[in-house]
Amino acid sequence: MAPHILILGGTTEARELAAALTARPGVRVTTSLAGRVTRPGAVAGEVRIGGFGGVAGLADWMRQEHVDALIDATHPFARVITAHAAQAAAMTGVPSVVLRRPGWHPGPRDRWHPVDSLDEAAELLPSLGRRVFLTTGRMELAAFAHLTELHFVIRSVELPEPPMPPHTEVLLARGPFTVADESTLLYDHCIDVLVTKDSGGAATSAKLTAARELALPVVVVRRPPLPDGVTSVPDVAGVQRWLDLDSP
């Protein structure tokens, strides 16, 4: 029977992994997407959209579909699904690994202000500037909703969900963006400070380079820790080595 690999997706690395694994003969690949984006990018192999109904639902689905390996390739800040995946893997005895791209690190010219939460980021903002480029995701704006004296520019693939700050300008756009794109945005909107999560990877790092070149402060929200006992690898090649599909 062909090995069945379940990828919890939503990231660039998840799509790359699905493409690499479906190219192998005799491997069944299912990518699960949360369904929060109405027009997700194309994904190779089978695609499942929507939640599982918690840990028990994910475990039941893995049993019913005879999943042989679980790859958590969700966003580094998808704390809940990562915890659920680890618990479901333990319940079913299915081997699992987290595909987690390396985080960003500041350079000598960067003016970073690391924080542990969006609430901490919001508390720090008034001391850093009045016009904020907020890139923490369209579904987590409530932490900033009370900052009535600041002006926010928010870029998103789809319209953000309230509550959000009262003085908000929404830019609907899909990346990746170049350093020139980001520099133009920061300059044209008179941005004083950038807020971002430590997502890692090259796809969204251009804004950091642009902020560095303009000497802007950057509030960086640190990643949540992985659950205890969870194994992680930094890239698609690492997952393929972990799967060891060529072994007899």
Order of alpha helices (4+ residues) and beta strands (2+ residues): beta-alpha-beta-beta-alpha-beta-alpha-beta-beta-alpha-beta-beta-beta-alpha-beta-alpha-beta-beta-alpha
